[in-house]
Amino acid sequence: MAKSSVDRKDDGDGLRSSVLGRRRRFSFSGHQSEHGEDSRSRSRSEFPERYGDEYSDGRRSWSPPCGRTVGSLQFTLTDPDVLNCAVCVEPLTIPVFQCVNGHIACSSCCKKISNKCPSCFMAIGYNRCHAIEKVLQSVQMACQNVKLGCNQKFGYHMKNVHEKKCPFAPCSCPFSSCNYIGSFRMLVNHFSTKNGASPTSFRFSFSTSLLMNVETEVYLLKEEREDVLFVLKNETVDLGSKIKISCIGPLPKAAYSYDIVANSQESYLKLHTCSKSVPDSGYNPNLEPYLLVPRGFFNDLLGLKFEVCIWRSEARD
């Protein structure tokens, strides 16, 4: 169940068309009664709430009954799925298309189904459904991360777009023994409290030296000039340590690549790959690339010395 609000003032052509339609319904030509009195004047005096201003050609504008105002409405949407695409089951985005039988789909799905309606097999993707588009533009909703501090409101058709990039998206604490969940900004303070140390600073395209023991589970890395956070995780396995890096927070505007180089006397191991974003609908930690470092690389006294270099690769839409 979702609560939504509709702002009539923003409905533009829809509201104007509705009012003009009512004007046509209530417009008429006046005539004189047998007593010489204009029936329009008498009707207006007897029923003032039914009539509005007079036009020069004798028509009258329709006015809402007393006590009714044109503003925003609040209502409860008992089935939010009615505003979802029937094909991808995601919130509808503008433009919305319909077939001759009234079945609707978002533009991206019309291409995927070769412009053939999956419900009736009629053509779809050529006729816009402006009524649904106006509903999507008018329905305003709050972000699902409002409890974490996001106060933004947006149209229903922008729900997925906003929540993928919302800076208040929930992130879990990288420590396996901790169940804390908060925004990535809150995660920095939580990490400092739990770990007793601030995140390690680094700069894009510059190498950063780190020293890690076998027992070290997490390194939090924060870019010096930008509000970007990465987590380096060390997972102990039978063959040694699995080391990988992920971007923490909303889906970033840019993709990131990184190098991890583990050094041991005259030997070294290197991993070059792209960083995934956490949280992300397509993120699977079991499929993420990692560097496997044998136990022999760890010095009993000094631990493991390695270099990390992170840089932007290509821009994302």
NUTIMI-428956 format. One record per residue (C-alpha): x, y, z; chain; residue in one letter; residue number from 0. Coordinates in Angstrom, 3 decimals, padded with zeros to 6 digits. Layout:
BEGIN
<<X, Y, Z>, A, A, NUM>
...
This chain:
BEGIN
<<000.000, 000.000, 000.000>, A, M, 0>
<<001.426, 003.343, -001.002>, A, A, 1>
<<000.321, 006.862, -000.111>, A, K, 2>
<<000.636, 009.414, -002.862>, A, S, 3>
<<-000.341, 012.975, -003.576>, A, S, 4>
<<-001.451, 014.643, -006.777>, A, V, 5>
<<-000.828, 018.309, -007.373>, A, D, 6>
<<-003.550, 019.616, -009.644>, A, R, 7>
<<-001.774, 022.894, -010.175>, A, K, 8>
<<000.978, 021.129, -012.084>, A, D, 9>
<<-001.429, 019.296, -014.392>, A, D, 10>
<<-001.147, 021.963, -017.088>, A, G, 11>
<<-003.136, 020.995, -020.156>, A, D, 12>
<<-005.141, 018.373, -018.312>, A, G, 13>
<<-006.650, 020.837, -015.838>, A, L, 14>
<<-007.123, 023.522, -018.500>, A, R, 15>
<<-008.907, 021.047, -020.792>, A, S, 16>
<<-011.136, 019.932, -017.948>, A, S, 17>
<<-012.123, 023.491, -017.068>, A, V, 18>
<<-012.714, 024.415, -020.715>, A, L, 19>
<<-014.892, 021.349, -021.068>, A, G, 20>
<<-016.957, 022.499, -018.128>, A, R, 21>
<<-017.136, 025.986, -019.615>, A, R, 22>
<<-018.626, 024.600, -022.806>, A, R, 23>
<<-021.123, 022.612, -020.826>, A, R, 24>
<<-022.335, 025.640, -018.877>, A, F, 25>
<<-022.194, 028.256, -021.663>, A, S, 26>
<<-025.500, 029.505, -023.072>, A, F, 27>
<<-027.102, 032.498, -024.773>, A, S, 28>
<<-029.304, 034.680, -022.593>, A, G, 29>
<<-032.866, 035.712, -023.415>, A, H, 30>
<<-035.376, 038.191, -022.046>, A, Q, 31>
<<-038.279, 037.002, -019.927>, A, S, 32>
<<-041.808, 038.266, -020.409>, A, E, 33>
<<-041.190, 040.784, -017.635>, A, H, 34>
<<-038.176, 042.173, -019.493>, A, G, 35>
<<-035.695, 040.724, -017.016>, A, E, 36>
<<-032.603, 038.979, -018.253>, A, D, 37>
<<-032.955, 035.346, -017.148>, A, S, 38>
<<-029.195, 035.151, -016.703>, A, R, 39>
<<-029.228, 037.895, -014.093>, A, S, 40>
<<-032.122, 036.289, -012.264>, A, R, 41>
<<-030.489, 032.869, -012.318>, A, S, 42>
<<-027.248, 034.355, -011.082>, A, R, 43>
<<-028.957, 036.085, -008.178>, A, S, 44>
<<-030.930, 032.963, -007.269>, A, E, 45>
<<-028.031, 030.530, -007.710>, A, F, 46>
<<-024.834, 032.539, -007.332>, A, P, 47>
<<-022.748, 029.459, -006.654>, A, E, 48>
<<-023.472, 027.983, -010.098>, A, R, 49>
<<-022.079, 030.757, -012.205>, A, Y, 50>
<<-018.796, 032.536, -012.639>, A, G, 51>
<<-017.634, 035.548, -014.619>, A, D, 52>
<<-019.369, 036.729, -017.759>, A, E, 53>
<<-017.560, 036.866, -021.112>, A, Y, 54>
<<-018.137, 039.623, -023.687>, A, S, 55>
<<-020.023, 037.226, -025.982>, A, D, 56>
<<-022.523, 036.266, -023.308>, A, G, 57>
<<-020.901, 033.014, -022.184>, A, R, 58>
<<-020.148, 032.392, -018.550>, A, R, 59>
<<-017.240, 030.564, -016.978>, A, S, 60>
<<-017.910, 027.679, -014.634>, A, W, 61>
<<-016.835, 028.148, -011.015>, A, S, 62>
<<-016.373, 025.324, -008.487>, A, P, 63>
<<-019.091, 025.066, -005.815>, A, P, 64>
<<-018.466, 026.903, -002.562>, A, C, 65>
<<-015.939, 025.188, -000.315>, A, G, 66>
<<-014.146, 023.393, -003.163>, A, R, 67>
<<-010.640, 024.457, -004.117>, A, T, 68>
<<-008.243, 023.300, -006.791>, A, V, 69>
<<-005.085, 022.061, -005.062>, A, G, 70>
<<-003.268, 018.857, -004.149>, A, S, 71>
<<-005.076, 015.669, -003.177>, A, L, 72>
<<-003.910, 012.891, -000.895>, A, Q, 73>
<<-004.966, 009.335, -001.558>, A, F, 74>
<<-003.953, 005.753, -000.847>, A, T, 75>
<<-002.851, 003.523, -003.707>, A, L, 76>
<<-003.805, 000.044, -002.519>, A, T, 77>
<<-002.039, -001.658, -005.432>, A, D, 78>
<<001.109, 000.238, -006.523>, A, P, 79>
<<001.644, -002.350, -009.267>, A, D, 80>
<<-000.983, -000.606, -011.402>, A, V, 81>
<<001.691, 001.989, -012.201>, A, L, 82>
<<004.223, -000.662, -013.187>, A, N, 83>
<<004.989, -001.892, -016.682>, A, C, 84>
<<003.231, -005.197, -017.358>, A, A, 85>
<<006.295, -006.509, -019.198>, A, V, 86>
<<009.287, -005.698, -016.963>, A, C, 87>
<<007.205, -005.158, -013.781>, A, V, 88>
<<009.230, -002.007, -013.043>, A, E, 89>
<<007.740, 001.481, -012.470>, A, P, 90>
<<006.519, 002.936, -015.760>, A, L, 91>
<<008.734, 005.587, -017.288>, A, T, 92>
<<007.748, 008.243, -019.782>, A, I, 93>
<<006.996, 007.781, -022.663>, A, P, 94>
<<004.295, 005.148, -022.107>, A, V, 95>
<<002.784, 003.378, -025.104>, A, F, 96>
<<-000.497, 001.513, -025.535>, A, Q, 97>
<<-001.950, -000.910, -028.044>, A, C, 98>
<<-005.442, -000.573, -029.566>, A, V, 99>
<<-006.859, -002.635, -026.691>, A, N, 100>
<<-005.432, -000.334, -024.022>, A, G, 101>
<<-002.567, -002.509, -022.771>, A, H, 102>
<<000.423, -000.375, -021.820>, A, I, 103>
<<004.195, -000.809, -021.702>, A, A, 104>
<<007.278, 001.353, -021.271>, A, C, 105>
<<009.272, 002.352, -024.342>, A, S, 106>
<<012.269, 000.102, -023.603>, A, S, 107>
<<010.031, -002.959, -023.307>, A, C, 108>
<<008.266, -002.157, -026.585>, A, C, 109>
<<011.598, -002.583, -028.337>, A, K, 110>
<<012.388, -005.791, -026.467>, A, K, 111>
<<009.070, -007.392, -027.489>, A, I, 112>
<<009.428, -006.215, -031.114>, A, S, 113>
<<006.468, -003.834, -030.773>, A, N, 114>
<<003.987, -006.667, -030.286>, A, K, 115>
<<001.722, -006.543, -027.230>, A, C, 116>
<<002.271, -009.689, -025.106>, A, P, 117>
<<-001.370, -009.626, -023.943>, A, S, 118>
<<-003.221, -009.418, -027.266>, A, C, 119>
<<-000.406, -009.584, -029.857>, A, F, 120>
<<-001.484, -006.281, -031.406>, A, M, 121>
<<001.005, -003.583, -032.387>, A, A, 122>
<<002.367, -001.473, -029.523>, A, I, 123>
<<004.970, 001.257, -029.353>, A, G, 124>
<<003.412, 003.780, -031.708>, A, Y, 125>
<<000.572, 005.397, -029.727>, A, N, 126>
<<001.369, 007.300, -026.535>, A, R, 127>
<<-000.832, 006.906, -023.459>, A, C, 128>
<<-000.907, 010.544, -022.363>, A, H, 129>
<<-003.426, 009.923, -019.567>, A, A, 130>
<<-001.081, 007.549, -017.730>, A, I, 131>
<<001.878, 009.835, -018.427>, A, E, 132>
<<000.074, 012.732, -016.715>, A, K, 133>
<<-000.704, 010.498, -013.741>, A, V, 134>
<<002.959, 009.500, -013.475>, A, L, 135>
<<004.037, 013.152, -013.614>, A, Q, 136>
<<001.449, 014.229, -011.042>, A, S, 137>
<<001.933, 011.490, -008.447>, A, V, 138>
<<004.659, 012.609, -006.048>, A, Q, 139>
<<006.284, 010.153, -003.675>, A, M, 140>
<<008.940, 010.233, -000.987>, A, A, 141>
<<012.203, 008.337, -001.297>, A, C, 142>
<<012.277, 004.930, 000.385>, A, Q, 143>
<<015.420, 006.100, 002.205>, A, N, 144>
<<013.601, 008.854, 004.091>, A, V, 145>
<<014.485, 007.211, 007.432>, A, K, 146>
<<018.167, 007.506, 006.536>, A, L, 147>
<<017.875, 011.222, 005.811>, A, G, 148>
<<016.681, 011.626, 002.205>, A, C, 149>
<<013.935, 014.265, 001.977>, A, N, 150>
<<013.568, 014.360, -001.798>, A, Q, 151>
<<010.215, 013.867, -003.519>, A, K, 152>
<<009.805, 012.952, -007.154>, A, F, 153>
<<007.361, 011.623, -009.706>, A, G, 154>
<<006.612, 007.907, -009.647>, A, Y, 155>
<<008.240, 007.509, -013.063>, A, H, 156>
<<011.539, 008.744, -011.554>, A, M, 157>
<<011.526, 006.241, -008.667>, A, K, 158>
<<014.154, 003.850, -010.023>, A, N, 159>
<<016.330, 006.640, -011.422>, A, V, 160>
<<016.536, 008.395, -008.053>, A, H, 161>
<<016.959, 005.345, -005.847>, A, E, 162>
<<019.890, 004.022, -007.905>, A, K, 163>
<<021.798, 007.241, -007.235>, A, K, 164>
<<020.349, 008.249, -003.860>, A, C, 165>
<<023.218, 009.298, -001.548>, A, P, 166>
<<021.248, 007.857, 001.383>, A, F, 167>
<<020.999, 004.325, -000.025>, A, A, 168>
<<021.405, 001.732, 002.765>, A, P, 169>
<<024.837, 000.125, 003.066>, A, C, 170>
<<025.845, -002.711, 005.358>, A, S, 171>
<<028.899, -002.585, 007.577>, A, C, 172>
<<031.755, -004.430, 005.801>, A, P, 173>
<<032.634, -006.337, 008.982>, A, F, 174>
<<031.079, -009.809, 008.785>, A, S, 175>
<<030.244, -009.800, 012.506>, A, S, 176>
<<028.347, -006.481, 012.375>, A, C, 177>
<<024.705, -006.024, 011.321>, A, N, 178>
<<024.799, -002.230, 011.123>, A, Y, 179>
<<022.995, -000.644, 008.134>, A, I, 180>
<<023.120, 003.056, 007.266>, A, G, 181>
<<023.891, 005.494, 004.485>, A, S, 182>
<<027.463, 005.459, 003.210>, A, F, 183>
<<028.106, 008.784, 004.966>, A, R, 184>
<<026.918, 007.264, 008.241>, A, M, 185>
<<029.117, 004.267, 007.531>, A, L, 186>
<<032.281, 006.386, 007.806>, A, V, 187>
<<031.468, 007.412, 011.388>, A, N, 188>
<<030.388, 003.890, 012.270>, A, H, 189>
<<033.634, 002.446, 010.903>, A, F, 190>
<<035.715, 004.902, 012.929>, A, S, 191>
<<033.809, 003.993, 016.091>, A, T, 192>
<<033.994, 000.240, 015.556>, A, K, 193>
<<037.526, 000.061, 014.185>, A, N, 194>
<<039.021, 002.889, 016.235>, A, G, 195>
<<040.596, 004.458, 013.138>, A, A, 196>
<<039.605, 006.784, 010.323>, A, S, 197>
<<039.375, 005.559, 006.714>, A, P, 198>
<<042.625, 005.469, 004.761>, A, T, 199>
<<042.896, 008.420, 002.356>, A, S, 200>
<<043.928, 007.991, -001.271>, A, F, 201>
<<043.834, 009.898, -004.551>, A, R, 202>
<<042.572, 008.653, -007.884>, A, F, 203>
<<045.313, 007.464, -010.261>, A, S, 204>
<<047.926, 007.498, -007.465>, A, F, 205>
<<049.328, 004.379, -005.825>, A, S, 206>
<<048.742, 003.924, -002.078>, A, T, 207>
<<050.842, 001.592, 000.093>, A, S, 208>
<<049.067, -000.535, 002.692>, A, L, 209>
<<050.266, -003.029, 005.285>, A, L, 210>
<<047.931, -005.843, 006.229>, A, M, 211>
<<048.098, -008.746, 008.646>, A, N, 212>
<<046.442, -012.092, 008.003>, A, V, 213>
<<043.764, -011.213, 010.576>, A, E, 214>
<<042.957, -007.819, 009.027>, A, T, 215>
<<039.430, -008.061, 007.642>, A, E, 216>
<<038.614, -004.599, 006.282>, A, V, 217>
<<040.285, -001.457, 004.979>, A, Y, 218>
<<038.053, 001.549, 004.298>, A, L, 219>
<<039.434, 003.836, 001.579>, A, L, 220>
<<038.194, 007.405, 001.050>, A, K, 221>
<<039.141, 009.597, -001.901>, A, E, 222>
<<040.713, 012.859, -000.701>, A, E, 223>
<<038.968, 015.239, -003.091>, A, R, 224>
<<035.694, 013.497, -003.835>, A, E, 225>
<<032.957, 011.989, -001.728>, A, D, 226>
<<033.689, 008.422, -002.842>, A, V, 227>
<<034.189, 005.465, -000.530>, A, L, 228>
<<035.730, 002.047, -001.200>, A, F, 229>
<<036.108, -001.014, 000.972>, A, V, 230>
<<038.995, -003.485, 000.697>, A, L, 231>
<<038.071, -006.858, 002.144>, A, K, 232>
<<040.399, -009.678, 003.134>, A, N, 233>
<<038.818, -013.105, 003.422>, A, E, 234>
<<040.896, -015.953, 004.844>, A, T, 235>
<<040.599, -019.248, 002.958>, A, V, 236>
<<042.548, -022.536, 002.969>, A, D, 237>
<<044.963, -021.416, 000.251>, A, L, 238>
<<045.623, -017.958, 001.707>, A, G, 239>
<<043.728, -014.649, 001.495>, A, S, 240>
<<041.136, -013.395, -001.008>, A, K, 241>
<<041.485, -009.622, -001.444>, A, I, 242>
<<038.985, -007.481, -003.378>, A, K, 243>
<<037.773, -003.864, -003.559>, A, I, 244>
<<034.196, -002.555, -003.899>, A, S, 245>
<<032.716, 000.938, -004.184>, A, C, 246>
<<030.408, 001.695, -001.259>, A, I, 247>
<<027.240, 003.733, -001.733>, A, G, 248>
<<024.867, 004.585, -004.583>, A, P, 249>
<<025.579, 003.678, -008.183>, A, L, 250>
<<028.412, 006.059, -009.118>, A, P, 251>
<<028.342, 008.350, -012.148>, A, K, 252>
<<031.678, 006.898, -013.248>, A, A, 253>
<<032.993, 003.359, -013.360>, A, A, 254>
<<036.160, 002.601, -011.420>, A, Y, 255>
<<039.065, 000.292, -012.124>, A, S, 256>
<<041.793, -000.718, -009.722>, A, Y, 257>
<<045.087, -002.559, -009.386>, A, D, 258>
<<046.172, -004.587, -006.362>, A, I, 259>
<<049.837, -005.596, -006.226>, A, V, 260>
<<051.004, -007.900, -003.419>, A, A, 261>
<<054.777, -007.968, -002.850>, A, N, 262>
<<056.901, -010.637, -001.198>, A, S, 263>
<<060.674, -010.266, -001.513>, A, Q, 264>
<<061.396, -010.930, -005.217>, A, E, 265>
<<057.868, -012.068, -006.125>, A, S, 266>
<<054.646, -010.171, -006.657>, A, Y, 267>
<<051.024, -010.844, -007.598>, A, L, 268>
<<048.828, -008.365, -009.461>, A, K, 269>
<<045.085, -008.039, -010.096>, A, L, 270>
<<043.558, -005.525, -012.521>, A, H, 271>
<<039.762, -005.346, -012.628>, A, T, 272>
<<036.720, -003.072, -012.267>, A, C, 273>
<<035.085, -002.171, -008.986>, A, S, 274>
<<031.456, -003.097, -008.322>, A, K, 275>
<<029.037, -000.829, -006.496>, A, S, 276>
<<027.470, -001.926, -003.203>, A, V, 277>
<<024.507, -001.842, -002.926>, A, P, 278>
<<023.643, -002.675, -006.520>, A, D, 279>
<<020.777, -004.814, -007.829>, A, S, 280>
<<023.218, -006.833, -009.927>, A, G, 281>
<<025.906, -007.192, -007.257>, A, Y, 282>
<<026.906, -010.728, -006.289>, A, N, 283>
<<029.920, -010.939, -003.931>, A, P, 284>
<<030.559, -014.555, -004.918>, A, N, 285>
<<031.126, -013.545, -008.550>, A, L, 286>
<<033.357, -010.568, -007.823>, A, E, 287>
<<037.016, -010.878, -008.976>, A, P, 288>
<<039.633, -011.155, -006.237>, A, Y, 289>
<<043.374, -011.541, -005.745>, A, L, 290>
<<044.342, -014.828, -004.085>, A, L, 291>
<<047.486, -014.294, -001.994>, A, V, 292>
<<049.236, -017.462, -000.683>, A, P, 293>
<<050.119, -017.543, 003.003>, A, R, 294>
<<053.811, -017.569, 002.107>, A, G, 295>
<<053.524, -013.928, 001.002>, A, F, 296>
<<052.723, -012.857, 004.571>, A, F, 297>
<<055.654, -012.019, 006.817>, A, N, 298>
<<055.117, -013.194, 010.384>, A, D, 299>
<<056.326, -009.841, 011.753>, A, L, 300>
<<055.446, -007.285, 009.076>, A, L, 301>
<<052.408, -008.892, 007.489>, A, G, 302>
<<051.709, -008.262, 003.792>, A, L, 303>
<<052.797, -005.139, 001.962>, A, K, 304>
<<050.762, -004.265, -001.108>, A, F, 305>
<<049.959, -001.351, -003.403>, A, E, 306>
<<046.496, -000.155, -004.414>, A, V, 307>
<<045.729, 002.193, -007.303>, A, C, 308>
<<042.153, 003.223, -008.167>, A, I, 309>
<<041.110, 005.393, -011.093>, A, W, 310>
<<038.026, 006.314, -013.061>, A, R, 311>
<<037.502, 004.360, -016.237>, A, S, 312>
<<034.478, 005.499, -018.266>, A, E, 313>
<<031.421, 007.638, -017.516>, A, A, 314>
<<028.078, 005.996, -016.864>, A, R, 315>
<<024.665, 007.244, -017.974>, A, D, 316>
